[in-house]
Amino acid sequence: MKSASNIECYRPTFGSTKVYSTLSSKQNGRVVFCKANNNNKDSLSEDEGEAAASVLAKIVANPLFYIVAGIASIKLVASLDEQVGVIVLLSALPVVGLTLISKSDAGKKVEEALKEKLPELEAAAADMKEEQASARERSPWYGPNRPKFLGPLEFDYPTHLEGQLAGDYGFDPLDLGKKPEDLAKYSEAELLHARWAMLGAIGALIPEVLAMNGVDLGEPIWWKVGYEKLTSDLTLNYAGIEGFRIAGKQGLWIIAACQLFLMGGPEYARYVGIKSLEPVGIFLPGTVNYPGSPLFDPLKLSDDADRLVDQAVIEIKHGRIAMLTMLGYYVQAIVTQKGPVENLLDFIADPMHNNLFLYL
């Protein structure tokens, strides 16, 4: 809308790329941003640059970006015959891109614009966290009456475990979380390992299943891949599709370097904490373990506090099972020298003989 004083205003909507911060007011309880419509091309150009930097930062920070960019990178690397320099450059591009955006003039303006909105955003985040705290009080999985690891049996459970964390069954025999800072640290570490284990448990099975169905993967057994890369010129193609790889024919050290660049940025952001993306204009309303926002909560689970707190319990339960599963994979690999799928099929074929007692 336009006012009589030649001031252009708009109400911000989801996905809007306009960034006006010269004047703001509230109309009918909603924030309205305005700017003088003086046809100043330099000012317009700055606004466009600021908006472009904000959109670019959100794209690069989005987990889906890595899927799309990964496929595009595979095509590019294949066309350039998998040159090492190109592979390393592409691996470093996300973290370097976000750093350049934050250091640019447009990036600094995006950060300044976010700072102006922080009081409102932080107030909304605080309301969301209060709703989640209320949801935990209603949920049977939290609080003093939650299920315990010994069930109905009487036991002197640790007093520092009060049922505020997802999956708290009162189990801490070594009192590792007696100090609040240690409890927060170990809870974060457990959740991090649980998420990796869920990915790893499935990732170890899929190549072996594909190989059993005629797909040539080079080496489908999860624990043999590293050794083969160290001792041979094995080429690894995603899903057995020839040429569908980024560093599949490179040595193990080149692959490790790519992983260092790809994971270095996210790990640094995790170390910095929940405010790590604010220098590029991205506000995360949640906590370090559950950041929220469309970037990390595309299904909008955090919109329903009751569902979110219950899903957190389900996640850590599955994660703990996955960590035990990975431990089982390790032991099976050492004892049987086979992959987990082959071990399972052997047991199904002859459970009386192909079992634990065969190797005792």
C-alpha positions in Angstrom: 0.0 0.0 0.0 1.1 3.7 -0.4 0.4 6.6 1.9 -0.2 10.2 0.9 3.3 11.1 1.9 4.8 9.0 -0.8 6.0 6.4 1.6 6.0 2.8 0.4 5.0 0.2 3.0 4.3 -3.5 3.1 3.4 -6.2 5.7 6.1 -8.9 5.7 4.9 -12.4 4.7 6.6 -15.8 4.7 9.1 -16.0 1.9 9.2 -12.2 1.3 12.5 -11.1 -0.1 11.9 -7.4 0.6 14.1 -6.0 3.3 13.0 -2.5 4.3 14.3 -1.3 7.7 14.4 2.5 7.4 11.0 2.9 9.1 8.6 0.5 10.8 5.4 0.8 12.7 2.4 -1.4 13.7 -0.9 -1.4 12.1 -3.7 -3.6 13.6 -1.1 -5.3 15.7 1.1 -6.3 12.7 4.5 -4.9 11.8 4.6 -2.7 8.7 8.0 -1.8 7.1 8.2 1.3 5.1 10.8 3.3 3.1 10.8 6.6 1.3 10.0 6.2 -2.3 12.6 8.6 -3.6 13.6 6.6 -6.7 17.1 6.6 -5.5 18.8 3.9 -7.6 21.7 3.5 -5.3 19.4 2.8 -2.3 17.4 0.4 -4.4 20.5 -1.4 -5.5 21.6 -1.8 -1.8 18.2 -3.2 -0.9 18.4 -5.7 -3.7 21.9 -6.7 -2.7 20.9 -7.1 0.9 17.9 -9.2 -0.1 20.0 -11.3 -2.4 22.6 -11.9 0.3 19.8 -13.0 2.7 18.3 -15.4 0.3 21.7 -16.8 -0.7 22.7 -17.4 2.9 19.4 -19.3 3.6 20.0 -21.5 0.5 23.6 -22.4 1.4 22.6 -23.1 5.1 19.7 -25.3 4.1 20.4 -29.1 4.5 18.5 -29.7 1.2 21.1 -27.5 -0.5 23.7 -30.3 0.0 21.5 -32.8 -1.8 20.9 -30.7 -4.8 24.4 -29.3 -4.9 25.8 -32.8 -4.4 24.1 -34.1 -7.5 25.2 -31.0 -9.5 28.7 -31.4 -8.2 28.8 -35.1 -9.3 27.9 -34.1 -12.8 30.6 -31.3 -12.8 33.3 -33.5 -11.3 32.5 -36.3 -13.8 32.8 -33.9 -16.7 36.2 -32.7 -15.5 37.5 -36.2 -15.0 37.4 -36.0 -11.2 40.2 -33.5 -10.7 41.4 -33.2 -7.1 41.5 -29.4 -7.1 37.9 -29.2 -8.2 36.8 -31.8 -5.7 38.4 -30.0 -2.7 37.1 -26.6 -3.9 33.5 -27.9 -4.2 33.8 -29.5 -0.7 34.9 -26.2 0.8 32.4 -24.0 -1.1 29.5 -24.1 1.5 31.5 -22.9 4.5 33.6 -20.4 2.4 30.4 -19.1 0.8 28.7 -18.4 4.1 31.9 -16.8 5.4 32.1 -14.5 2.4 28.5 -13.5 2.7 28.9 -12.7 6.4 31.9 -10.5 5.7 30.4 -8.6 2.7 28.7 -5.2 3.0 25.4 -6.8 2.0 25.8 -9.5 4.6 26.5 -7.0 7.3 23.3 -5.2 6.4 21.4 -8.5 6.6 22.8 -9.1 10.1 21.9 -5.6 11.1 18.3 -6.0 9.8 18.1 -9.3 11.8 19.3 -7.5 15.0 16.4 -5.0 14.6 13.9 -7.9 14.5 15.6 -10.0 17.3 13.4 -8.8 20.2 10.3 -9.9 18.4 11.8 -13.1 17.2 13.2 -14.0 20.6 9.9 -13.2 22.3 8.2 -15.6 19.9 10.9 -18.3 20.5 10.4 -17.9 24.3 6.7 -18.4 23.9 7.4 -21.6 21.8 9.7 -22.9 24.5 7.1 -22.3 27.2 4.6 -24.3 25.2 7.1 -27.1 24.9 7.7 -27.0 28.7 4.0 -27.3 29.2 3.8 -30.2 26.8 6.5 -32.0 28.7 4.4 -31.6 31.9 1.5 -33.2 30.1 3.5 -36.0 28.5 3.8 -39.4 30.2 7.4 -39.6 29.1 8.6 -36.7 31.2 8.5 -35.6 34.8 8.8 -37.6 38.1 6.2 -40.2 37.0 7.8 -41.1 33.7 8.9 -44.7 33.0 12.1 -45.7 34.7 14.7 -48.3 33.5 13.8 -50.7 36.3 10.0 -50.3 35.8 8.0 -50.6 39.0 10.9 -51.8 41.1 12.0 -49.5 43.9 15.4 -47.8 43.3 17.2 -44.8 44.5 17.4 -43.0 41.1 19.8 -40.1 40.6 18.4 -36.8 41.8 20.0 -34.8 39.0 17.7 -36.7 36.5 14.4 -35.0 36.9 12.7 -36.1 33.7 13.2 -32.9 31.7 15.2 -34.6 29.0 13.9 -36.8 26.2 14.5 -40.4 27.0 15.4 -39.9 30.7 14.8 -43.2 32.3 16.8 -42.4 35.4 19.9 -44.3 34.2 23.2 -42.8 35.2 25.0 -45.3 37.4 28.4 -43.4 37.1 26.8 -40.0 37.9 28.3 -38.6 34.7 25.6 -35.9 34.5 25.7 -34.8 38.1 26.9 -31.4 37.2 24.3 -29.5 35.0 27.0 -28.5 32.4 28.1 -32.1 32.2 24.5 -33.3 31.8 24.0 -30.9 28.9 27.2 -31.9 27.3 26.7 -35.7 27.5 23.0 -35.3 26.4 24.1 -33.4 23.3 26.8 -36.0 22.6 24.4 -38.9 23.0 21.9 -37.3 20.6 24.6 -36.5 18.0 26.0 -40.1 18.1 22.4 -41.5 18.0 21.6 -39.6 14.8 24.9 -40.7 13.1 24.2 -44.3 14.2 20.7 -44.3 12.7 22.3 -43.2 9.4 25.1 -45.6 9.7 23.0 -48.6 10.6 20.9 -48.2 7.4 23.9 -47.1 5.3 25.8 -50.3 6.2 22.9 -52.5 4.9 21.9 -50.8 1.6 25.2 -51.5 -0.3 25.2 -55.1 0.7 21.5 -55.6 -0.4 22.2 -53.9 -3.7 25.2 -56.1 -4.4 23.2 -59.2 -3.6 20.7 -58.0 -6.3 23.4 -57.6 -9.0 24.5 -54.0 -8.5 28.3 -53.7 -8.9 29.5 -51.4 -6.1 33.1 -52.4 -6.1 33.1 -53.3 -2.4 29.7 -53.5 -0.7 30.7 -54.7 2.8 30.9 -51.6 5.0 34.0 -52.5 7.0 36.0 -53.6 4.0 35.7 -50.3 2.0 38.4 -48.4 3.9 40.9 -51.2 3.6 40.2 -51.6 -0.1 40.7 -47.9 -0.7 44.0 -48.0 1.1 45.4 -51.1 -0.7 43.9 -50.9 -4.2 42.6 -48.5 -6.9 39.0 -49.4 -6.1 36.5 -46.9 -7.6 33.3 -46.3 -5.7 30.1 -45.3 -7.5 26.9 -44.2 -5.7 24.3 -47.0 -6.1 26.6 -48.7 -8.6 26.0 -46.1 -11.3 29.1 -45.5 -13.3 30.4 -42.0 -13.1 28.0 -41.1 -10.3 30.6 -40.1 -7.7 32.5 -37.1 -6.4 35.8 -38.6 -5.1 35.0 -42.3 -5.7 38.2 -43.1 -7.6 40.5 -40.9 -5.3 42.6 -42.2 -2.5 41.4 -42.4 1.1 43.3 -39.2 2.1 41.5 -37.1 -0.6 38.2 -38.4 0.6 39.1 -37.6 4.2 40.1 -34.0 3.1 36.7 -33.6 1.4 35.0 -34.8 4.6 37.0 -32.4 6.6 35.9 -29.4 4.5 32.3 -30.6 4.3 31.9 -31.3 8.0 34.2 -28.6 9.3 31.7 -25.8 8.8 28.7 -27.6 10.4 30.8 -28.7 13.3 32.1 -25.2 13.9 28.5 -23.9 13.8 27.5 -26.6 16.3 30.5 -25.5 18.5 29.4 -21.8 18.3 25.8 -22.7 19.2 22.3 -21.7 18.3 23.4 -18.2 17.2 25.9 -19.4 14.7 23.9 -18.4 11.6 22.9 -15.0 12.8 25.9 -13.3 11.1 24.2 -14.3 7.8 20.8 -13.2 8.9 19.3 -16.5 9.9 17.6 -16.8 13.3 17.1 -20.3 14.9 14.3 -20.2 17.4 15.0 -23.6 19.1 17.8 -25.1 21.1 21.2 -26.5 20.1 19.7 -30.0 19.8 16.5 -28.9 18.2 17.2 -25.7 16.3 13.9 -25.4 14.6 13.1 -23.0 11.7 12.3 -24.2 8.1 16.0 -25.1 7.7 16.1 -27.8 10.4 12.4 -28.5 10.8 10.9 -28.7 7.3 8.0 -30.7 8.5 7.2 -28.1 11.1 7.1 -30.5 14.0 7.8 -27.7 16.4 4.5 -26.1 15.6 2.8 -28.7 17.7 4.5 -28.7 21.1 2.9 -32.0 22.2 4.0 -33.8 19.0 7.5 -32.4 19.2 8.3 -33.5 22.8 7.0 -37.0 22.0 8.9 -37.2 18.7 12.1 -36.3 20.7 11.6 -39.4 22.9 11.0 -41.6 19.8 14.1 -40.2 18.2 16.4 -40.9 21.1 14.9 -44.4 21.5 15.6 -45.3 17.9 19.0 -43.7 18.2 20.0 -45.8 21.2 18.9 -49.0 19.4 20.9 -47.8 16.3 24.1 -47.3 18.5 23.7 -50.9 19.8 23.1 -52.1 16.3 26.4 -50.5 15.1 28.2 -52.2 18.0 26.7 -55.5 16.9 27.9 -54.8 13.3 31.4 -54.3 14.7 31.4 -57.5 16.7 30.0 -59.5 13.9 32.6 -58.2 11.5 35.4 -59.2 13.8 34.0 -62.6 14.6 32.5 -63.7 11.3 34.4 -61.6 8.7 31.1 -61.0 6.9 28.6 -58.3 6.4 25.5 -57.9 8.6 23.0 -58.9 5.8 25.0 -62.1 5.0 25.1 -62.9 8.7 21.3 -62.4 8.9 20.6 -64.6 5.9 23.0 -67.3 7.3 21.1 -67.4 10.5 17.7 -67.5 8.8 18.9 -70.4 6.6 20.1 -72.5 9.6 19.4 -70.9 13.0 20.4 -74.1 14.9 24.0 -73.9 13.7 24.6 -70.3 12.4 24.4 -68.5 15.7 26.5 -67.1 18.5 27.5 -70.6 19.8 29.2 -71.5 16.5 32.0 -69.0 17.3 32.4 -69.6 21.0 
